[in-house]
Amino acid sequence: MSHLSRRRPSVAVAALIAAGIAAAPAQAASHSTLTYACLYPYLQDAQPLTLTIDTTIPSSVPVGVPTGAWKVDVDAETGGDTSAAFGLIGASTVSGAMRAVTSVYSPGIAASGHIAVAVPITFAQQPVSSTDASHLHGTGQFPGITIPQPSASPSFTFDSFTFALKAQDSAGLDIPDIDNPDGVPATDTDPLTFDVSCTLAPATQNTTIAGPVVPTPTPAPTPTPTPVPTPTPIPDPTEATLTARYTCDFPDNGNGVVAITYHSGFPGYVTQGVPTGTTPFTVDVDGVDGVLTDFVDLHRGLFVGTPTAQAALTVSAPGISSTGSLPIKPSGSLVGYPTALGSPAHLHVVGSLPSLTFPQTGQGSWDVGGYKLLFKYPDSESDTGLATLTVNCAPVTSPAQSLRLQDIVIPMGGPTPIPTPVPTPTPTPTPTPTPTWVPTPTPTPTPTPTPTPTPTGDPFFRYVVTGSATLKTLVKGSVPLTGSIQAAASLSSGQLAGDLALAPTSAKLTALGFLPVTASVSLVPTDRFTGTVAAGQLTASQKVRIKLPSISSFGIQLAGGANCQATQISTLPLKGAFSFSSGGTLSGTFSISNLSGCGALNGIVSPLTAGSGNAIALTLKP
C-alpha cells in the first residue's frame, strides 16, 4: 500500500486578492471530540476509540469565490482490548491512512442542501503500546468550497471513517493481515493493511466540527450569473493490489498454476467529468507448481525482442457505457526475465492504465479477468520472420477467489464554467446605496444516527499444518503429517481452542532394524486442540487415537483393517515459539499403547509399535 502523500496546508486567499480584497479573512479554530466503536480484524468485539479533530477555517467566506483548503489534524486514542491485539500480533509501530467522509450543509450548494466530501488523512509511522492506550496522530486537508448564495451559512460535520493500517514488528518487518471477520469491510486488497471500520458510539453525538460561518457578499460592478460549483475531492493515490491464482496453458509444457499480482495506481476517488490521465499499472507473475520455470528453461535462448503481456480488465461505473461497464486491455513489457537456468521464474510487467472520464457520480470498480503472455521467436515461414507464442491464463474458479482489484468513488463533479455575458448598452444608473446584508442563520442539521456494531465473539484463526512424527519403537522412521486447524482466541487470557484435522498418511518404516515396512497411519483427534500463548510461546495439547489401516512388507499384508488401532488415547503435548499472525512450529513427544483389532498377527505387530519417546513436530502457517 502506498501512503497518501502529505500536502502542505494552505489557507491562501489568492482568489480574494484577485477580486480586490487586500487581506485574508479571520481564522477560527475548531476543536471537536467524538467517540466511536471500531471493529478490528483480530477483535470481533467492537472496541472504543476517541477521535479528536482540530481544524482552522475562515470565520467568514466570500460568496462565489473558492476558499482554498484547510488543514485537518486528528488524534485517535485506542481503548479496550486494542492494545492487547497489538501485543498478540507483535506490533511495535503502525502507519497508514484514514478515509474520512465529511459533509458541508449550505442552501443551494446541491439539490439536497448538502454534499459529501472525502478527506484523506495520513498517519506516519508511530509507536503503539501492547499494554496501554495508543495515540495515533494524522494530518490531511479539507478541500475548499464555494458558497453559491448570500443566505447560505455553511456548517461542516465529520460523519464516518475507516482505517487502513500497516503494522510493523520491533525489527521493522511488516506484519501480514488475516482474513477479515464478518462485519469488517475491506477497504483495499493489500494483505499488509488491517482494515478497521468505525461508527459513532453513541450515535446521538453532535458531529458538527465547524460552523455555521458567515458568508461575505462579493460586490460586482455588473450582474453575473452565480455558478453553483461543487468542490473537487482530493484524489486518493493509494495503490490497489490484488493477488489471484491462474491456470495457464504453456505450449510444450501443459497446464500450470501461477500467482498473478496486480498493482494499480488508479485513484480511489475521481472527479466527475474530468479525465483521470494515464496511471501506472504493473503485474508480477510467479510460478506455483514449477511449470512456469520449466517453460522458461525449455525456451531459454529461443525468444527474441522484449516479451509483452496483456491483461483483461473491466471498469464499471454509472454511465461509463450503455451497460455500465467497459472492457480495458492494458499491455505491458516484461522486465526482470530470469537468466539463470533453473532459477524460479518471476516475471515483472510494466504498463499503464488509460485515461478515463466518468460522466456520473456514484460507485465504480475495477475487476480482473484473463491474462496473456506473448513471446516472439524466429519463424522462416512468417512474412516478418517472427511468430508469436502465446500463454493464455484464466482465473482459478475452485476454490472461489475475489477478482475485485479496486473500488472507485465518484462523489462530485468539477466546477461549472461561468458564462461570459454579452455587454448591452444601458443608461448610466443613478448610484444607489448598497444595502447592508444580514446573514440568515441556518440551523445545524442532525446527521442520521448510525447503529453501533454488535459484538460477534472472539477472533478466529485458520492455519495450514505440516510436520512429521518420528517413531522410536522397534519400528522406526518418519511419518509425514498434513492438515489444518481452525481456532478461536481469547485476547484477555491468551487462550486458544479449536479443531485440528490431520489427513491420513503413509510411511516407509524399518522394523527390527532390517525389515522394510509400509504403514498407513491416521492420527484421529478425540478432543479439541487447546493451548495458551504467553511471552511468545504456545503451550498446547491434543489427544488422538492412532489407527493403522494397513501394515505390509514386500507387498504382503501383515496387519491392519478398519479396527486396527491403539488401545489407549495418545496425548500430544506441544510447545514452541508462536504468534497469532504468523503461526509457529510446535514440538513434543508422545507414547503409543498396544494395538488391537489388527488381525491374526496382532500379537506380533503390537510389540513392534508400542512404546514412548516418539517425537512430533507441527508447523502452523496462516
N, C-alpha and C positions, 0 to 999 in steps of 0.2 A: 504494500500500500504506500503510495507517495503521500507525504504530508502536505496539507494545504499550505500554499505559500502565504507568508505573512505580508500584509500590506501596511505601509506607513499611514497612520491615522491622519485624516485630513478634515478640517472644518473650513477650508478655503471658501471664500465668497467672491471668487473672481467674476461670477455672473452678475453679482450685485454691483461690483465696481464698474463693470462694463455698462451697467444701467445708470451709472451716475451717483451711486451711493458710496460714500467715501470710507465708511467704517463697517466692520463686521458686526452683526447683531450680538447682543449679550448672550453669554452661555449659561445654561442651567444644569447643575449636576443632578443626576438621578441615582438613587441607591435603593434596591429592592431585594428582599429575601423571600424565597419560595421554598417549600418543602415538597419532595417527590417520593414515590415508591418505585424502585428500579428493579428490573429483572436481569440477572447476570446469567451467562451460560452455565457457570458452576454452581449457582444458587437458585434453585427453583422457587424458593420463598422470596417474596418481594422485600427488598432491603431499603431502609430510609436513606435519603440523600438531601442535603441542604444546599441550595444554589443561591449565591449572592451575585446580583447583576449590577454593574456600575457602568454608566454611560453619561456623556455630556452632550446635550443637544442645544440648539439655539432656543432662547426664550421666546423669540418671535421669528416667523418665517415669511418670506415675501410671496405674494400671490403670483403664480405663473412662472416662477423662476426656480430652476433646480437648486437644491440647498447644498449638495455635496454630502460626503459620507461622514459618519460619526463613529468613533472608536467605542467598542464594547469590551469590557473586562468581566470575566466570570470566575468565581471561585466555587468549586464543587467539594463539599465536605462529606466523605463517606461515613456510613454508620452501620449498625447491626453486625452481621457476620461478614461484611465485605472484607475487612482486614484479615479475617481467618481464611477467606478464599485466596487472598494474595499470598498468604503463607503456605497454603497447601499446594499451590502450583509453583511455588518457588520464585514469585515475582519480587524483584528488587526495585525496578523502575517501570513506569508506564509513559506512553506518549500516544498521540492520536488526534482525533477530531470530534467535534460535536456538530451535528446537523440540527440547528435550531430553526423553528418556524415562528415568526412574529407576525403581528397584524397591525395595519395602520387603519384607523377609523376616522373618516372625514367625509362629509356630504359631498357628492359629486366626484369623488375620486374613482368610483366604479359604480356600476348599476346597483350593487348590493350595499354600497356605502362603506365598504372596507376592502382591502386587498391583503393577501398573504405574501410575506416577503421572507425569502430564505436568507439566513445569516450564518455562513460557515465560520466556525470558531476552532482554532488550532490549540493543541496542548503540547508544548515542548516536553522533552524527556525530563521527568522529575521523579524523585524517590517516593515509594509508598511503604506503609508500615504493615507488618503482619500481626500487630498486637493493638495498635491504637488507630484512631481515625486518621485518614489521609486527606490532604488538601491538594486538589488539582487546579492549577491556575491556567486559564486560557484567554486568548485575545482574538478579536475579529472586528468586522466593520458592519455597521448598519447602513445599507445603501441609501443614498439621498432620495428625496421625494420632491414632487411638485404639487403644491396646493392649487386646485383649479378655480376656486371662487372665494370671495372675501368672507362669506359667512361660515366657512369651513374651519373649525378649530380642531386640528388633528390631535389624536392621542395614540399611544403605542402600547401593545401588550406583548408579553412573552408567553406563547401558547404551549408548546411542547418541544421535545428534543430527543435525539438518540445519540449514543456514543458509538464510536468505532475505535477501540483502544488496542494498542500493541504493548505486550508485556515482555520485559527482559529480565533474565536472572542476574545474579551478582557478578557473573563473568561477562555480561553484556550480550549473551546469546538470546535470540528470540524464542519465546515460549509459544508453541502452536496452540490454536484453538481446538475445542472439541465440538461435536455436533451440538447445535443449539437445541435446548429443550423446548417443549411446547410453550408457546406464549412469548418467546423472544424472537422477534423478526430479524432476519439477517439483512443488514444494510449494505453489505457487499459480499463478495465471494472470496475474499482474501483469507486463507487459512491461518494467517498470523495476526488477525484482528479479532477482538472479542466484541460482539455486538450487544449493546446494553440499551434497553427500552425503558423510558421513564415517563410516569404520569403523575399529575398533581395529587397530593395526599395531605390534607383533604382537598376534594375537588372544588370546594366553595371559596378558595382563596382569590383575592383580587390580583389578577395578573398584569395590571397596568403598571408599566415601568416608567412612563413619562407622559405628560400632557394633562389636559389639552394645552397646547401652546397657542400664542396669539398670532394670527395671520396679519401681515403688514401690507396694506394696499400699495401697489406699484403704479404711480401715476404715469399716464401715457399721453402724448400730445394729440394723438388721433386714435379713435377706437380701433381695436384689432380683435379678431376672433380669439377667444380664450381656448387654448389647447387643453385637452384632457389626457396628458401623457401618463403612462404607468411606469413606475420605477423598474429599471433593468436589474435583475438579480446578479449577484456576484457569481461567476461561473465556479463550479466545483471541479477542480482539476484532479480529484482523487483517481488514481489509476485503478481500473477494474481488472480483476484477474480471475480466470476460471481454468481448472484442470479437469479434463474429461478423458475417458478411455475410448479408444477407437480400434476397430478391426480393419486392417489394411491388407489389400491383395498385392503382394510383392511378386512381380514376374520372376519366374525361375526359382522362387523360394517358397511360394504358397502364402497362406494367410498367417498373419502375426498380429499381436496386440501392442499398441503404443499408447503412451500418455501424452496428450497434446495440451499444452498450457498456453492460453491466450492472454495477452497483456494489451489493454485498450487505454489510450489516453483521451478518449472522448469524454467531454464534460458531463457530469451528472445533472447539472442544471443548464438549460439552454434558453435563449430568448426567442419568443415567438416572432417569426417573420424575419429573423436576422441570420445570415449564413454562419455556420459554425467554423468554417475554414477546415483545411485538412488537419488530421491529428495522427500521432504515432500509433502504429499497430504492429506488435511483434508477436512471434509464436515460437515456442520451444517444443520439439518433438523428441521424446525419449523412448527407447525400446523397453518393453516389459518382459517379453519371453525370449529374447535373443534373436528373433527373426530379422529385425531391422539391422542389427550388427552383421548378421550373416549376409544380408542383401548388399550392404555397403562393401563388405570384404570381397564378395563374389564379383562385383562390378568395379572394383577399385582399378583406376587407370583407364577405364573404358569411356568415362564420361568426359565431355568437352564443354568449355564455357562455364558459366555460373548457373547452377541448378536454381529453379524457381519453385514457387508453391502458390496455390490458390485456395482461399477459404470461401465457404458458402455461409453468409450471414443473413439474418433477416432483421430489419429495423421496423418496429411497429410504433405508430403514434397516430392520434386523431388527424385525419385529413391529409396524411402524407401520400396517400394514393386512394383510388376508389375502393380498395379493400381494407385500407387501414394498415397495410404492411408493404414493405419494399425490399426485394432481394438485393443484396450487395455482395459482390465477389472481389474483395481486395486481393491483389497479387503482391508477392514479395520475393526477395532474393535470399538464397540460403548462404549463411556465413557460419563459421565455426565447424566446417565439414571435417570429420575425423581423418587423421592422416596415418596413424599407426595401425598396423594390421591387428585385428582382434580387440582393439580398444572399443569400449562401449560407444555406440553411435548416438551422439547428441547433435541434433540439427537445430540451428537458430535462424529464424526467418525474420527479416526486417522489411516492413512496408508501411502503409498509411491508410487511414480511412478517408473517404472523400468528404468534401464539404456538403452539408445538408442544411435545408431550410425547413423548419417546422411551422406550418401555416396556422395551427390552432393550439390553444392551451390544453393542458391535460397531462396524462401519464404516458410514457413510452418505454421501450425496452429494446435491447439487443439480444438476439438468440443465435447460437452457433448451430451449424449443420455439418455437412460433409467437408472433407479436406482432400486436396490433391498435391502430390509431389511430382515435379516434372524434371526429367533428366535428359540431356541431349547426348547422342552418341553418333559416331560416323556411320553413314549408310550410303554405299555407292549407287544404290538403286533410286535414291531420292533425288529430286531436282536440285535441292540445295546441298546435297551431300550429307545431310544430317537427318536423323529421325528422333522422335521423342518417345521415351519410356515413361509411362505414367503409372504412379502408385495411387490407387483410389482407396480412400479411408472413409468408413461410415461409423457413427457413434454406436457404442455397445448398448443394446437395449435391455439386457438382463445381466445383472440387476439394474433396475431403473436408476438413472442419474439425471441431475439437473443440467440443462443446456442453456440456462439463462446467464448471459455474460454480464449484463448491466441493466439497471433501471434508470430511466430518464424522467426528469420533472420539467415540464414546460409551464411555469406558473404565471407568466405575464408577458405582455408584448412590449415592443420598443416604442419610443416616442413618436407621436403623430406629427408630421411636418406642419408648420404654421403657414397657411396660405398667404400669399402676398396680395394685399388689397390693391385694387385699381384706383389711382387717385381721381377724385371728382372735384372740379372747381366749385367752391362754395363761398358765399359771402363770409367775410370775417366776422365771427360772432362777438357779441359783447361779452367781455370776461365775466364769469360768474364765480363767486367764492366757492371754493371746494368744500363740500360738506364734511364735517368730522364723522368719520366712520367708527361705529362702536361694534365690536365683535359680539356675536351671539354665542353664549356658551353652549357647547354640545355635551350632553351627559355621556359619561364613560360607559360604553356597552359592557354588559356582563357576559364573558365567554361561557359557552356551553360546558357544563361540568363533564369531566372525563372519568369513567369508573376507575377505581383503584384496582390494580391487578390482584387476582385471587391466588394465594399461595398454592403451589402444586406439589410440595413434597421435597424430599432430599434429591441432590444432584445424582444423575445416572451416568454410569461409565460403561464402555464396551471395549474389550481388549481381545486381540488375537493371541493365542497361546501356542508356543512351540517349546520343545525341550526333549528330554530323554530320561529314562530310568535305567540305571546300571545295576544288574543283578550280581551279587557276590556270594551266591549259594553254590551248590555243586553244579548248577547250570549258570554259566557266566556269559556276559555280553551286554550290549546296549540296546534298549527298546526305544525307537523314536516315538515322540508324542506330539500331537497337534490337536487344536481345539479352539475354544473361545470361552470367555467369561463375561457375564453381564451382572453388574453390581451397583448398589446404591451406597452413598457415603454420608455419614453424619459429620458435618463440619465442626460442631461443637466438641465432639469426643474423638474424632479421627477414626471411628469405626467403619469398617467396610463389610458388607454382606451381599452375597449374590449366588448365582448358579454357574457352576463350572461344567462344561461339556467337553469330553475328550473322545476323539474319533477312534474306532477300532484300528489296531495296528498289527504289524507282524515284524519279526526279527529273526536273524540267523544267529544262533547261540551255540555254545560248546558245553557239552555235558561230560563230567568226569575228566575234563582236561583234554579229551581227544575226539569225542563223538559229536559230529555236527548235528544240530537240531534246529528245525524251523518251527517257530511257535506263533500262533495267532493269539493276540493278547487284547483284552478290554479292561480298562480301569473305569468302573461304573460308579459315579458318585452316589452315596446313600444319604447324604445330608448336604446342607448349604455350605458354601465357601465363606468362612468368616475370618476377620483379622482386624488389626488396629495399626494405624500409622502414627508413629511418634518419632520425632527427631530424624526424619528422612528414612526411617526403617519401617517395613511392613512385617509384622509377625502374624502369621495366618495358619489355619488348619483346615484340612479337607479329609473326610472319611470316604473310602472307596471299597468296593467289592472287586477283587481281582478274579477275572474269568479267563479260561484258556480253551477256546472253542476247538483248537487243533494243535497237536504236538506230533511232529513227524520227523523221521530220519531216513535219508536216502530214498525219499518218496514213499515210505511206508508209515501209515498212521499208527502211532504208538498209543495215543490217548487223546481225549478231548470230548466234544459234544456240548449240547446246549446247557447241560447241568454241571459241566466241569468247572469248578470254582473253589476259591479258598474258603475254608470253613468259618473263618472269622473275618470281621471287617478290619481293614488296614487303615491306620491313621497316618496322614502325610503332614508332618509339621514343616512349615515353610517359612523362611525368613530371608530378607535381603533389602538392599537399597531400593527405594521406591518413591515415586511421586504420582499424583493422580493424572497429571497432564502428559507425562512421558512413559509411565509404567516402570518396569524394572525386572530384574532377574532374581528369582527366589530359589532356595535350595534347602535340602534336608535329607534325612534317612528314614527308612520305614522297614517294617517286617512283613513277611508273607507266612501265613499259617499253613497247616497241612491241607491238601486238596481232597475233594470228594466229588463223586459223580463223574469220574473221568474214564470209566470203562474198566476192562479186565486188568489192565496194567496200572491201575490207580495206586496200588501199594508200592509199585516200583518208582513211578514218576513223582509221587508226592514228596518223598525224602530228598529228591534232587532239587526241588524248587523251594521248599520251605526253609526259612531262615531269616536272620536280621542283618542290619548293616547295609541294606540296599540303598543306593543313592538316587535322588531325583532332583532335577533342575528344570524350572519352568521360567520362560521369558514372556512377560506380558507387554504387548505393544498396543497403543490405541489405534 
